[in-house]
């Protein structure tokens, strides 16, 4: 079994946390961009009915 020092564990947790933050930011940006586009699409469909 490989024993990690406290600083190595902390570095792993930091990298994991940064990856989660990056994914969250990308998801929020995509939802905000696509949310507007989808809303406009539904508005256009409702207007044409």
Helices and strands as residue ranges (DSSP letters): H 6-48
